[in-house]
Amino acid sequence: MHVAMIGTGYVGLVSGACFADFGHVVTCIDKDATKIEQLKSGGIPIYEPGLDTLVAQNVRAGRLFFDTEAAEAVKKADAVFIAVGTPSRRGDGHADLSYVYAAAEEIAGLMNGFTVIVTKSTVPVGTGDEIEKIIRAKRPDADFAVVSNPEFLREGAAIEDFKRPDRVVVGTDDERARQIMRELYRPLYLNETPIVFTSRRTSELTKYAANAFLAMKITFINEMADLCEAVGGDVQHVARGIGLDNRIGGKFLHAGPGYGGSCFPKDTLALVRTATDYGSPVELIETTVRVNDQRKKAMARKIMTAMGGDLKGKTVGVLGLTFKPNTDDMRDAPSLDIVPALQAMGAKVQAFDPAGAAEARQLLRDIDLKEDPYAAAAGADALVLITEWDQFRALDLDRLKLLMNQPLMIDLRNVYRPEDMRVRGFNYVSVGRP
C-alpha cells in the first residue's frame, strides 16, 4: 500500500520506517528542509536505538522516501497519516491543534480518489470531527474517511513497540477504512496482536486515558516512597509486593523524581482541560498533575538536605539529563526543574548525559557539560543520579570516591543497593528506602 506520513518527528519517522519495513511504500513529509536533507543523506534527526539501521534498509529497498512537498505522495496514497506535534497551548494547557488542522487543509487540496486520513498525533476528543469538517468544507465532493489511530510508542523502545504492540486501536465507522487499516497492519496478525476497532471519539479518548493512568501509577508510587521514608519502609519492596498482583502489575511502579517527556505532561494536562470543558472533571488526574509538578521541585530540596542544607560554593555532579534513558528528549525532564533549583541555591552543576548534551545546551544555563560520568564526578561535593542510563548502573565506585570531594551519592532512581554503597564507603541517599 502507499502511505504518506505528514510530519517526520518522533512518531512520524518511527511509524513511517516501520510501515515501510512491513512492505508498504512510505513517503515521510516535513516542512523542515534541513531535516529532510539530513534524512536523504543518511542522517537521523532524533536518537532512537535501531532507527538508523531500519531507515537505511528501507531506503535501499526503495520503500521509504522523504520529501518537503506532499502533493505527489498524497495523490498516490491509500492512507495519509497526520503525525505532527500537538504541544500544550500556552496559557491554558489545551493541546495546540494548529499543525493538525493545517495538515488537514493541505491534504484536502491534494488527495485523489478514496483516501483514509489517519490521525496518529495525540489529539483531544472531537478532533477527528473537526478534521472532517475542514476537508469537507474545502472538498465537498471528496471521497474520504477520517480515522483515529493513536500511537503507543515508548521512546527508547519505539521500534519494538510498533512491531510487537500490546494492541492497535483504530477508531472508525467506515467499512472501507477498516479494510485499509487491516491491510496496513496485516503483518501484526502473525503475532496475534489485538486490533481494537471502535468509534473515532472513543479511540481519541483511549490514548489520553492510557497515558493518564500510567502517569497516575508513577505518581502513586512516588507518594508511597515519601510515606516509606516517613515510616521506615522500603518502596521497592512495596512496589514488588503490589506489582505481583496481576490486577495491578509491576510496570511503572518505580519511584523517582517524577514523570516527564513528550507525552505524559502535555497529555494529562490536555485531558484535564477537555474534561473541564465538557463539565466532567477528572479529579484524580488533576491531582496527578499537581503532585508531579511538586515532586520535581521537591527533589532539589532533597539534594540540599542531603548536602547539609547549604549549597553555596559547592559543586554538584549530575548523571543523566534526559527524561528517560535511550533518548535525547529533554521535554519536561525532571532535570529542567532540579538543575536550575540547585543553581539558585548557589551550587555549581557539572553533568554528563550520553545523548542529551545538545538539547541540554539549549535548555540549561551555566551548566558544565562533561564527556563522561567520571568527569562529572571529579571535584564534586555530591553526585546526583537523575536518569538511569545503563552505563550508570555499574560505575567504578572506588574511582568515583577518589575523584569526588566527598563520597556522597544521591540516587533518585534507586539504581544501587544501600548496603553495597555503605560497604564501599559512600554516604548514600535514595528514594523511599531506609
C-alpha positions in Angstrom: 0.0 0.0 0.0 1.0 3.6 -0.5 1.3 5.7 2.7 2.0 9.4 3.1 3.2 10.4 6.6 2.8 14.1 7.3 5.3 15.1 10.0 8.7 13.5 10.4 9.2 13.9 14.1 9.5 11.1 16.5 6.2 9.4 15.8 6.1 10.1 12.1 9.6 8.9 11.4 9.4 5.7 13.5 5.9 4.9 12.2 6.9 5.6 8.6 10.1 3.4 8.8 8.1 0.6 10.4 5.3 0.6 7.9 8.0 0.6 5.1 9.6 -2.4 6.9 6.1 -4.1 6.7 6.4 -3.8 2.9 4.4 -0.7 2.2 5.7 2.2 0.2 6.0 5.2 2.5 6.8 8.9 1.9 7.6 10.9 5.1 6.9 14.6 4.5 8.1 17.6 6.6 8.3 21.3 6.0 11.7 21.4 7.6 14.0 21.2 4.6 17.1 20.7 6.8 15.6 17.7 8.4 14.6 16.2 5.1 18.0 16.7 3.6 19.6 15.1 6.7 17.3 12.1 6.2 18.1 11.8 2.5 21.8 11.9 3.2 21.5 9.1 5.7 21.3 11.1 8.9 18.7 10.7 11.7 17.4 13.8 13.5 16.4 12.0 16.7 18.1 9.5 18.9 16.3 6.1 18.9 18.1 2.8 19.1 18.0 0.9 15.8 16.2 3.6 13.9 19.2 4.5 11.7 19.6 0.9 10.5 15.8 0.5 9.9 15.6 3.7 7.8 18.7 2.8 5.8 17.5 -0.7 5.0 14.1 0.5 3.7 15.6 3.5 1.7 17.9 1.0 0.0 14.9 -1.3 -0.7 13.0 1.5 -2.4 10.1 1.5 0.1 10.9 4.7 2.2 11.2 8.2 0.8 11.5 11.7 2.2 10.2 15.0 0.8 9.3 18.5 1.7 6.3 18.5 -0.8 3.2 16.4 -0.1 1.5 16.6 -3.5 2.8 13.5 -5.2 2.7 11.2 -2.2 -0.8 12.3 -1.1 -2.2 11.8 -4.5 -0.9 8.2 -4.6 -1.7 7.4 -1.0 -4.2 4.8 0.2 -3.7 6.3 3.7 -2.4 9.7 4.8 -1.2 9.9 8.4 -1.1 13.1 10.3 1.8 12.8 12.7 2.6 16.5 13.6 3.2 17.9 17.0 0.3 18.8 19.4 2.2 20.7 22.2 0.4 22.3 25.1 -1.0 25.6 24.2 0.5 28.5 26.2 -1.8 29.9 28.8 -4.5 27.3 29.1 -2.9 23.8 28.7 -5.2 22.8 25.8 -3.5 20.8 23.0 -2.4 23.2 20.2 -4.0 21.7 17.1 -2.9 24.3 14.6 -0.4 21.9 12.9 -3.0 19.2 12.7 -5.6 21.5 11.1 -3.0 22.9 8.7 -2.1 19.4 7.6 -5.8 18.6 7.1 -6.2 21.7 5.0 -3.2 20.7 2.8 -4.4 17.1 2.4 -7.8 18.2 1.3 -6.4 20.0 -1.7 -4.2 17.1 -2.8 -6.0 13.8 -2.3 -7.2 11.8 -5.2 -9.8 9.0 -5.0 -10.9 7.4 -1.8 -8.3 8.3 0.9 -8.1 7.3 4.5 -6.9 10.2 6.6 -5.4 8.9 9.9 -4.7 11.0 13.0 -1.5 9.5 14.5 -0.9 12.6 16.5 -2.3 12.6 20.1 -5.4 14.8 19.8 -8.4 15.6 22.1 -11.8 14.0 21.7 -13.6 15.5 18.7 -10.5 16.4 16.7 -11.4 13.9 14.0 -14.8 15.6 13.6 -13.1 18.9 13.1 -10.7 17.4 10.5 -13.6 16.0 8.7 -15.3 19.4 8.6 -12.2 21.2 7.4 -11.8 18.7 4.5 -15.5 18.6 3.6 -15.6 22.4 3.5 -12.7 22.6 1.1 -13.6 19.5 -1.0 -17.4 18.8 -0.8 -17.0 16.2 -3.5 -14.1 14.3 -1.9 -14.3 10.6 -1.1 -12.5 10.1 2.2 -12.7 8.8 5.8 -11.1 10.2 8.9 -9.7 7.6 11.2 -8.2 7.8 14.7 -5.1 5.5 15.2 -3.2 6.7 18.3 0.4 5.8 18.9 1.6 4.0 22.0 5.3 4.2 21.4 7.9 4.4 24.3 10.9 6.4 23.4 13.9 4.1 23.5 11.8 1.1 22.6 9.7 2.5 19.8 10.5 0.1 17.0 9.7 -2.9 19.2 6.5 -1.2 20.4 5.4 -0.6 16.8 6.2 -4.1 15.6 5.1 -6.0 18.6 2.5 -3.8 20.3 0.2 -4.8 23.1 -2.7 -3.6 20.9 -3.6 -1.4 17.9 -6.5 0.9 18.4 -8.5 2.1 15.3 -11.4 4.5 15.5 -13.7 4.5 12.5 -17.3 3.6 11.5 -16.3 3.4 7.8 -16.0 -0.2 6.5 -13.7 0.7 3.6 -11.4 2.5 6.1 -11.4 -0.6 8.3 -10.2 -2.8 5.4 -7.4 -0.4 4.6 -6.3 -0.2 8.2 -6.4 -4.0 8.5 -4.2 -4.3 5.4 -1.7 -1.7 6.8 -1.3 -3.7 10.0 -1.7 -7.2 8.4 1.8 -8.3 9.4 0.8 -8.0 13.1 -1.8 -10.7 12.6 1.1 -13.2 12.6 1.8 -12.2 16.2 -1.9 -12.3 17.0 -1.8 -8.6 18.0 -5.3 -7.5 19.2 -6.7 -4.8 16.9 -9.4 -2.9 18.7 -11.9 -1.3 16.3 -14.1 1.3 18.0 -15.6 4.7 17.3 -13.4 7.6 16.5 -14.1 9.6 19.7 -13.6 6.5 21.8 -10.2 5.9 20.1 -9.1 9.5 20.8 -10.1 9.2 24.4 -8.3 5.9 24.8 -4.9 7.4 24.1 -5.4 10.1 26.8 -6.8 7.6 29.3 -3.9 5.3 28.8 -1.2 8.0 29.4 -3.1 9.5 32.3 -3.4 6.1 34.0 0.3 5.4 33.7 1.1 8.9 34.9 -1.1 8.3 37.9 0.6 5.0 38.6 4.0 6.7 38.7 2.7 9.5 40.9 1.1 6.9 43.3 4.4 5.0 43.8 6.2 8.3 44.3 3.8 9.2 47.1 4.3 5.8 48.6 8.0 6.4 48.5 7.5 9.6 50.6 5.4 7.6 53.1 8.1 4.9 53.2 10.7 7.5 54.1 8.4 8.7 56.9 7.7 5.3 58.4 10.9 3.4 57.7 9.6 1.2 54.9 11.2 0.3 51.6 9.3 1.4 48.5 10.9 -1.2 46.2 9.5 -4.0 48.4 6.1 -2.2 48.4 6.2 -2.0 44.6 7.1 -5.6 44.3 4.5 -6.7 46.8 1.7 -4.9 45.0 3.0 -5.4 41.5 2.9 -9.2 41.8 -0.9 -8.8 41.9 -1.8 -9.2 38.3 -4.6 -6.8 38.7 -2.0 -4.1 39.4 1.1 -5.2 37.5 4.7 -4.2 38.2 5.3 -1.7 35.3 5.5 2.0 36.1 5.9 1.3 39.8 9.4 2.7 40.0 9.8 5.6 42.5 11.8 8.5 41.2 11.9 12.3 40.6 8.6 12.4 38.7 7.5 11.8 35.1 8.5 14.0 32.2 8.8 13.6 28.4 6.9 14.5 25.3 3.6 12.7 26.3 2.6 12.4 30.0 2.9 16.1 31.0 1.0 17.5 28.0 -1.5 14.7 27.7 -2.6 14.7 31.3 -3.0 18.5 31.1 -5.0 18.2 27.9 -7.2 15.6 29.4 -7.9 17.8 32.4 -8.8 20.7 30.1 -11.1 18.6 27.9 -12.9 17.1 30.9 -13.4 20.6 32.3 -14.8 21.9 29.0 -17.3 19.0 29.0 -18.3 19.6 32.6 -16.9 16.2 33.7 -13.8 16.9 35.8 -11.2 14.2 36.3 -10.0 15.0 39.8 -7.6 12.1 40.1 -5.7 13.3 37.0 -5.8 16.9 38.2 -4.2 15.8 41.4 -1.6 13.7 39.5 -0.6 16.8 37.5 -0.2 18.9 40.6 1.6 16.3 42.7 4.1 15.5 39.8 4.9 19.2 39.4 5.6 19.4 43.1 7.6 16.2 43.0 10.3 17.5 40.6 10.8 20.7 42.7 11.0 18.6 45.9 14.0 16.7 44.5 16.2 19.8 44.7 15.3 20.2 48.3 16.1 16.5 49.0 19.5 17.1 47.4 20.1 20.2 49.5 19.1 18.4 52.7 21.5 15.5 51.9 24.3 18.1 51.4 23.8 19.6 54.8 21.3 22.4 53.9 23.8 24.8 52.3 24.9 24.6 48.6 26.7 27.9 48.3 30.1 27.3 46.8 29.5 23.6 46.4 29.8 21.5 43.2 27.1 19.0 42.3 27.8 16.3 39.7 24.7 15.2 37.8 24.4 11.9 35.9 21.6 11.9 33.2 19.6 14.9 32.0 17.1 13.4 29.5 13.6 12.5 30.9 14.4 8.8 30.5 17.2 6.6 29.1 17.8 5.8 25.4 16.5 9.1 24.1 17.8 12.6 23.6 14.4 14.1 24.6 14.5 16.6 27.4 10.9 17.8 27.2 9.7 18.3 30.7 12.6 16.3 32.1 13.0 16.4 35.9 16.5 17.8 35.3 14.9 21.0 34.0 13.5 21.7 37.4 16.3 20.2 39.5 19.4 21.8 37.9 18.1 25.4 37.9 16.9 25.0 41.5 20.4 23.7 42.6 22.0 26.7 40.8 19.6 29.1 42.5 20.7 27.7 45.9 24.3 28.6 45.0 25.7 25.3 43.6 27.8 24.8 40.5 26.5 22.0 38.4 28.5 19.8 36.1 26.8 17.0 34.3 27.0 14.1 31.8 24.3 12.6 29.6 25.1 10.0 26.9 22.7 11.6 24.3 21.2 14.8 25.8 24.1 17.2 25.7 23.0 19.1 22.6 19.5 19.6 24.0 20.9 20.5 27.4 23.0 23.3 26.0 19.7 24.9 24.6 17.7 24.4 27.8 20.0 24.8 30.8 22.1 27.8 31.5 25.6 27.8 33.1 25.8 24.1 33.2 29.3 22.5 32.7 28.7 19.5 30.4 31.3 16.8 30.7 32.4 14.0 28.4 31.8 11.0 30.8 30.4 10.2 34.2 33.8 10.3 35.9 34.5 13.8 34.7 31.0 14.8 36.1 32.0 13.4 39.5 35.5 15.0 39.6 35.7 17.6 42.4 32.0 17.2 43.2 30.6 17.5 46.8 27.8 15.2 45.8 26.9 13.1 42.8 23.2 13.0 41.8 21.8 10.3 39.5 18.7 11.7 37.7 18.4 9.4 34.6 19.0 5.7 34.9 21.1 5.1 31.7 22.5 1.6 31.6 26.1 2.9 31.7 25.4 4.4 35.2 24.4 1.0 36.7 27.9 -0.4 37.1 30.1 2.6 37.8 33.6 2.1 39.3 32.7 3.2 42.8 36.3 3.2 44.1 37.3 5.6 41.2 34.3 7.8 41.9 35.3 8.1 45.6 38.8 9.1 44.7 37.6 11.7 42.3 34.9 13.4 44.5 35.5 15.9 47.3 33.3 13.7 49.5 31.7 10.3 48.8 28.0 11.4 48.7 25.7 9.9 46.1 22.0 10.9 45.8 20.4 8.3 43.7 17.0 9.5 42.5 16.4 6.2 40.6 17.3 3.6 43.2 19.9 2.1 40.9 22.3 0.9 43.7 21.7 -1.1 46.9 22.1 0.9 50.1 24.0 -1.8 51.9 26.5 -2.1 49.0 27.1 1.7 48.9 27.7 1.8 52.7 30.2 -1.0 52.5 32.0 0.9 49.7 32.3 3.9 52.0 29.6 6.1 50.4 27.1 8.3 52.2 24.1 7.2 50.1 20.7 8.7 49.8 17.9 7.1 47.6 14.2 7.4 47.2 11.7 5.7 49.6 14.3 3.4 51.1 15.8 3.3 54.6 
